[in-house]
Amino acid sequence: MPTADIRDVEVWSPTLESSQAADGSLVIRRTDPLGDYPRHMSEKMLHWAQVAPDRTWMAQRGADGAWIRITYAQLVQQVMSIAQHLLDLGLSPDRPVMILSENSLKHAVLALAAQHVGIPSAAISPAYALASGDFSKLDSIVKQISPGLVFVNDAAPFAKALADTIPADVVVTSDGAAASDHRHVAWADLLATPVSDAVAAAHGQTTPDTVAKFLFTSGTTGAPKAVIQTQRMLCSNMAQVQDCYAFMRKQPPVFVDWAPWNHTASGNKVFNMTIYSGGTYYIDSGKPTPTAMAETIRNLREISPTWYFNVPAGYEMLLEAMEDDPQLRSRFFAEAKMLMYAGAGLSARLWDQLKSVARDTIGQEILLTTGLGSTETGPFALCCTEPQEVPGNIGIPAQGIEMKLVPTAGKLEVRLKGPNITPGYWRDPKTTAEAFDEDGFYRMGDALRFAVPGDLYRGFYFDGRIAENFKLATGTWVAVGNVRAELVDALGGVARDVVIAGEGENELAALLIPFRPAIERIVPGGEGMDDATLFAHPAFHAELTTQLQRYGASVSGSSRRVARVMVLGDPPDPKLGELTEKGSVNQRAVLRNRAEAVAQLYSDAPQVILTRPR
């Protein structure tokens, strides 16, 4: 195990046991039981409003760049007034709140107000309402949940989507222009609503099985599905998180977070960690993209997070900025107890660099961790808290979870059962039934492998999506997730990510998403070149060829050896579903949208080629 000095951080002390099922499946469970947890997340909100009324709950930059803050006391006051207005409108689980908004203070308060009185909310990706007139996904969502109220920060950009998909009797609320085709309620009117006994009565009728919200799957392989999120799910999941991140019980956490709330990672986990532990959430309007990362860096120069999450591409850009910015380095690591990565595999090079920069800045490393979860699991399900020499270990199950490993197609398919697991999909009994096995375990669709064969405590590695993996023409299975991580690492930083192709072919190939700063260091005069010239430069291609050949010599078998790569001149397009709002690359969407590029990979002779497939 690692011997480097790591900043002290209190985490769980789990105990595990396992048993073998008759079909050969292995069931693993925690023997330290999950403790009590609230029946409703509002209990924590009300608690912190009493204990720390003046503490900042959430902050967002205003137009002038200054932080606009809401304290816990102010949060409760706003929640009560808005909850009353929602009751007055007759909203219910059958007529919930739909939120078409980026992360914002109003978005957050509205969602909590609805939850408080048993009215679900559904945060929807704004892209579904802004995507060049194609509102099919938004229309599908509206038909699934039949909203009674829609919130937008400003109705003007959403005017056509609202007119085309939202029935005329649905109320629209915003802080900007009114929606001309719908009844409009101003945000100020919501906040000015006098509170009656009806709010307390409605809150008292909520139970752990009350639907708190709907979170939608990404819809990359069909229409998005509404995953039910109950109060039991949210509250038990926070008890599991706080058991794992035990340090948050003693020090209210500080988050600087960009990830969208229409996804479970931040919409559930980070959002609710703040309330559960009495912390402070700084809304980061940046994103892990070359154009939007500057805002994230600006925020991290000012605010020191105690727990921080990003996708590997975000860490890559953050470390690049830290090279010439000592203020950013010192502020970022000043209070950090834990750094988490997810959304894609973290390369060993980036893993080592994060540790090295921390040592150079504060004289210690920060615990680097990841885990496994999904929208259907709350999301927190597995986590690794043991220091590791290399990235990738997703750890062990949380308290209260049973994990079943089922032999499937030569791998161990993971299935989960626990109080944090969704009861199913809204108004979709068929899909719900298909999601669970005969013993009530949720089918994750992922495969795992032991970090150390037979040792429960050493954790597990992700072994690919069952549906994402494919066979070569030889019949050999390819573990796509593993190959992606290995290849990115082998290419020495010139690729932010890769997409693996080869289904039905004799050999593997990859679409490479270039990381410009690393390529500039290879190409003489590269800083002054445009993308097309830089990515096509012989010095870069020579280096790629060398690295590709070295990687091929280091692995055995056609299921891991990548014969050629294509440098994508156009980055993944989020409007086409190629890049998720979390900043991770959607393998299947890229392959589907760039079929001509894949065909070119297998028809051209050079190992390394450049394409602009649009």
LINBEL-V600530 format. One record per residue. RES is the residue in one small letter. SS is DSSP state (H for helix, E for strand, - for the rest). OMEGA is omega in whole degrees, 0 to 359 (NA if undefined). D_FIRST is the distance of its C-alpha to the first C-alpha in whole Angstrom. Layout:
RES&SS&OMEGA&D_FIRST + RES&SS&OMEGA&D_FIRST
This chain:
m&-&182&0 + p&-&179&4 + t&-&182&6 + a&-&178&9 + d&-&180&12 + i&E&179&12 + r&-&183&16 + d&-&178&16 + v&-&182&17 + e&-&178&18 + v&-&185&17 + w&-&174&18 + s&-&190&17 + p&-&169&18 + t&-&188&19 + l&E&170&20 + e&E&180&22 + s&E&176&24 + s&E&182&27 + q&E&177&29 + a&-&183&32 + a&-&182&35 + d&-&180&34 + g&-&178&31 + s&-&177&29 + l&E&179&26 + v&E&182&26 + i&E&181&23 + r&E&174&24 + r&E&175&23 + t&-&173&24 + d&-&191&24 + p&-&174&27 + l&-&182&28 + g&-&179&30 + d&-&176&34 + y&-&184&34 + p&-&175&37 + r&-&187&40 + h&-&180&40 + m&-&179&38 + s&H&178&41 + e&H&178&41 + k&H&177&38 + m&H&180&40 + l&H&179&43 + h&H&184&41 + w&H&175&39 + a&H&176&43 + q&H&187&44 + v&H&183&41 + a&-&187&40 + p&-&184&43 + d&-&178&43 + r&-&177&40 + t&E&174&39 + w&E&183&38 + m&E&180&38 + a&E&179&40 + q&E&179&41 + r&E&173&42 + g&-&182&46 + a&-&180&48 + d&-&180&49 + g&-&178&45 + a&-&180&45 + w&E&170&42 + i&E&187&44 + r&E&170&43 + i&E&178&43 + t&E&178&43 + y&H&178&42 + a&H&179&46 + q&H&178&47 + l&H&182&45 + v&H&179&46 + q&H&181&50 + q&H&179&49 + v&H&184&48 + m&H&181&51 + s&H&181&54 + i&H&178&52 + a&H&178&51 + q&H&181&55 + h&H&179&56 + l&H&175&54 + l&H&179&56 + d&H&178&59 + l&-&179&58 + g&-&180&58 + l&-&186&54 + s&E&175&52 + p&-&178&50 + d&-&176&53 + r&E&188&53 + p&-&176&50 + v&E&174&49 + m&E&185&48 + i&E&177&46 + l&E&189&47 + s&-&166&45 + e&-&176&42 + n&-&179&40 + s&-&178&42 + l&H&181&43 + k&H&176&46 + h&H&184&44 + a&H&182&41 + v&H&180&44 + l&H&180&46 + a&H&180&43 + l&H&178&43 + a&H&178&47 + a&H&179&47 + q&H&187&44 + h&H&183&46 + v&-&172&49 + g&-&177&48 + i&-&179&48 + p&-&170&46 + s&E&178&45 + a&E&176&43 + a&E&185&42 + i&E&178&43 + s&-&177&42 + p&-&180&45 + a&H&180&44 + y&H&181&46 + a&H&184&49 + l&H&189&49 + a&-&170&49 + s&-&173&52 + g&-&177&54 + d&-&184&52 + f&-&185&51 + s&H&180&51 + k&H&178&47 + l&H&179&49 + d&H&178&52 + s&H&180&50 + i&H&180&48 + v&H&180&51 + k&H&181&53 + q&H&189&50 + i&H&180&49 + s&-&184&53 + p&-&175&52 + g&-&178&55 + l&E&177&54 + v&E&176&52 + f&E&169&50 + v&E&178&50 + n&-&179&50 + d&-&186&53 + a&-&188&55 + a&H&182&56 + p&H&184&53 + f&H&189&53 + a&H&183&57 + k&H&179&57 + a&H&179&54 + l&H&181&56 + a&H&185&59 + d&H&189&58 + t&H&186&56 + i&-&179&56 + p&-&187&59 + a&-&182&62 + d&-&180&62 + v&-&179&58 + v&E&174&58 + v&E&177&56 + t&E&180&55 + s&E&177&54 + d&-&182&54 + g&-&183&56 + a&-&180&58 + a&-&175&60 + a&-&190&59 + s&-&184&63 + d&-&184&63 + h&-&171&61 + r&-&184&62 + h&E&174&60 + v&E&180&59 + a&E&179&58 + w&H&180&54 + a&H&179&56 + d&H&176&58 + l&H&183&55 + l&H&183&54 + a&-&183&58 + t&-&176&58 + p&-&184&59 + v&-&177&57 + s&-&178&59 + d&H&182&58 + a&H&180&57 + v&H&179&54 + a&H&180&53 + a&H&180&54 + a&H&178&52 + h&H&180&49 + g&H&180&50 + q&-&178&51 + t&-&180&47 + t&-&175&45 + p&-&180&41 + d&-&176&43 + t&-&178&44 + v&E&180&43 + a&E&185&42 + k&E&170&41 + f&E&171&41 + l&E&184&39 + f&E&172&40 + t&-&189&37 + s&-&180&38 + g&-&182&41 + t&-&179&39 + t&-&181&41 + g&-&179&44 + a&-&176&45 + p&-&180&42 + k&-&181&42 + a&E&180&42 + v&E&181&39 + i&E&177&40 + q&E&180&38 + t&E&175&39 + q&H&177&39 + r&H&178&37 + m&H&186&34 + l&H&185&34 + c&H&178&34 + s&H&179&32 + n&H&178&29 + m&H&174&29 + a&H&177&28 + q&H&179&25 + v&H&184&24 + q&H&172&25 + d&H&182&23 + c&H&179&20 + y&-&188&21 + a&H&181&22 + f&H&181&22 + m&H&177&25 + r&H&185&27 + k&-&180&27 + q&-&179&28 + p&-&185&30 + p&-&174&28 + v&E&182&29 + f&E&168&29 + v&E&196&31 + d&E&181&31 + w&-&191&33 + a&-&188&32 + p&-&182&35 + w&-&173&36 + n&-&171&38 + h&-&187&34 + t&H&186&32 + a&H&178&29 + s&H&181&31 + g&H&173&34 + n&H&193&33 + k&H&185&29 + v&H&179&29 + f&H&183&33 + n&H&174&33 + m&H&180&30 + t&H&183&32 + i&H&185&35 + y&H&184&33 + s&H&178&31 + g&-&184&34 + g&-&181&32 + t&E&184&34 + y&E&174&34 + y&E&179&35 + i&E&179&36 + d&-&180&35 + s&-&176&38 + g&-&177&36 + k&-&180&34 + p&-&174&32 + t&-&182&35 + p&-&183&36 + t&-&187&39 + a&-&184&38 + m&H&181&34 + a&H&180&36 + e&H&175&37 + t&H&180&33 + i&H&177&33 + r&H&182&36 + n&H&181&35 + l&H&172&31 + r&H&184&33 + e&H&189&35 + i&-&178&32 + s&-&178&29 + p&-&174&27 + t&-&176&25 + w&E&186&23 + y&E&178&24 + f&E&168&24 + n&E&172&25 + v&-&182&25 + p&H&179&23 + a&H&178&27 + g&H&176&27 + y&H&179&24 + e&H&181&26 + m&H&178&29 + l&H&179&27 + l&H&177&25 + e&H&179&29 + a&H&182&31 + m&H&185&28 + e&-&183&29 + d&-&185&32 + d&-&181&32 + p&H&178&31 + q&H&178&32 + l&H&180&30 + r&H&185&27 + s&H&180&28 + r&H&183&29 + f&H&185&26 + f&H&188&23 + a&H&185&25 + e&-&187&25 + a&-&176&22 + k&-&184&19 + m&E&175&18 + l&E&181&19 + m&E&174&19 + y&E&178&20 + a&-&177&22 + g&-&178&25 + a&-&178&24 + g&-&178&21 + l&-&181&19 + s&-&178&19 + a&H&178&16 + r&H&180&19 + l&H&176&19 + w&H&180&16 + d&H&181&15 + q&H&177&19 + l&H&179&18 + k&H&183&15 + s&H&180&17 + v&H&177&21 + a&H&179&19 + r&H&181&18 + d&H&185&21 + t&H&186&23 + i&H&178&22 + g&-&180&19 + q&-&171&16 + e&E&173&14 + i&-&180&15 + l&E&177&13 + l&E&187&14 + t&E&170&15 + t&-&182&17 + g&E&179&19 + l&E&177&22 + g&E&180&25 + s&-&176&29 + t&H&184&32 + e&H&183&33 + t&H&171&30 + g&-&13&31 + p&-&192&28 + f&E&181&25 + a&E&175&24 + l&E&177&20 + c&E&176&17 + c&-&178&14 + t&-&177&13 + e&-&177&9 + p&-&184&7 + q&-&175&7 + e&-&183&7 + v&-&181&10 + p&-&170&13 + g&-&182&15 + n&E&182&13 + i&E&170&16 + g&E&188&14 + i&E&182&17 + p&E&175&20 + a&-&176&22 + q&-&176&24 + g&-&182&27 + i&-&167&26 + e&E&180&27 + m&E&179&25 + k&E&177&27 + l&E&187&26 + v&E&177&29 + p&E&183&29 + t&E&176&31 + a&-&177&32 + g&-&179&29 + k&E&178&26 + l&E&179&25 + e&E&183&27 + v&E&176&26 + r&E&188&29 + l&E&175&28 + k&E&178&31 + g&-&182&31 + p&-&180&33 + n&-&182&31 + i&-&180&33 + t&-&171&36 + p&-&177&39 + g&-&184&40 + y&E&186&42 + w&-&176&45 + r&-&182&48 + d&-&183&47 + p&H&181&47 + k&H&179&46 + t&H&177&43 + t&H&181&42 + a&H&181&43 + e&H&184&41 + a&H&184&38 + f&E&177&37 + d&-&186&37 + e&-&178&39 + d&-&178&37 + g&-&178&37 + f&-&176&33 + y&E&181&33 + r&E&182&32 + m&E&186&30 + g&E&181&30 + d&E&174&27 + a&E&178&25 + l&E&170&21 + r&E&179&19 + f&E&171&16 + a&-&173&13 + v&-&186&12 + p&-&176&16 + g&-&183&17 + d&-&184&14 + l&H&188&16 + y&H&181&13 + r&H&172&10 + g&-&187&13 + f&E&172&15 + y&E&173&16 + f&E&184&20 + d&E&174&22 + g&E&171&25 + r&E&179&28 + i&-&182&30 + a&-&183&33 + e&-&180&32 + n&-&181&31 + f&E&178&34 + k&E&169&35 + l&-&179&37 + a&-&179&40 + t&-&183&39 + g&-&181&37 + t&-&178&34 + w&E&177&32 + v&E&175&30 + a&-&191&27 + v&H&183&28 + g&H&180&25 + n&H&181&22 + v&H&179&25 + r&H&182&25 + a&H&181&22 + e&H&184&22 + l&H&177&25 + v&H&179&25 + d&H&184&21 + a&H&183&23 + l&-&168&26 + g&-&173&25 + g&-&182&26 + v&-&180&30 + a&E&173&29 + r&E&179&28 + d&E&174&28 + v&E&175&30 + v&E&186&32 + i&E&177&32 + a&E&176&35 + g&-&181&37 + e&-&180&38 + g&-&178&41 + e&-&180&40 + n&-&182&39 + e&-&181&36 + l&E&172&34 + a&E&183&35 + a&E&169&33 + l&E&187&35 + l&E&177&33 + i&E&192&33 + p&E&174&33 + f&-&191&32 + r&H&183&35 + p&H&180&33 + a&H&180&31 + i&H&178&34 + e&H&180&36 + r&-&180&34 + i&-&187&35 + v&-&177&38 + p&-&181&41 + g&-&186&43 + g&H&183&41 + e&H&182&41 + g&H&184&44 + m&-&171&44 + d&-&185&45 + d&H&184&42 + a&H&180&44 + t&H&182&45 + l&H&185&41 + f&H&179&40 + a&-&187&42 + h&-&181&42 + p&H&181&42 + a&H&177&39 + f&H&181&37 + h&H&177&38 + a&H&178&37 + e&H&178&34 + l&H&180&33 + t&H&179&35 + t&H&181&33 + q&H&180&29 + l&H&178&31 + q&H&179&31 + r&H&178&28 + y&H&181&26 + g&H&179&29 + a&H&184&28 + s&H&182&24 + v&-&181&25 + s&-&174&27 + g&-&182&30 + s&-&182&32 + s&-&179&30 + r&-&186&27 + r&-&179&29 + v&E&188&31 + a&E&183&35 + r&E&179&36 + v&E&174&35 + m&E&177&38 + v&E&181&37 + l&E&178&39 + g&-&176&41 + d&-&180&41 + p&-&175&38 + p&-&186&38 + d&-&180&40 + p&H&180&40 + k&H&178&43 + l&H&180&43 + g&-&182&40 + e&-&179&38 + l&E&181&35 + t&-&178&35 + e&-&175&35 + k&-&177&31 + g&-&180&31 + s&-&184&30 + v&E&177&32 + n&-&184&33 + q&H&186&33 + r&H&181&36 + a&H&179&38 + v&H&180&38 + l&H&181&39 + r&H&184&42 + n&H&186&43 + r&-&182&43 + a&H&179&44 + e&H&178&46 + a&H&178&43 + v&H&178&41 + a&H&178&45 + q&H&178&45 + l&H&185&41 + y&H&180&43 + s&H&183&46 + d&-&183&46 + a&-&186&45 + p&-&176&43 + q&-&185&39 + v&E&180&39 + i&E&179&41 + l&E&177&42 + t&E&167&44 + r&-&193&45 + p&-&182&46 + r&-&NA&48
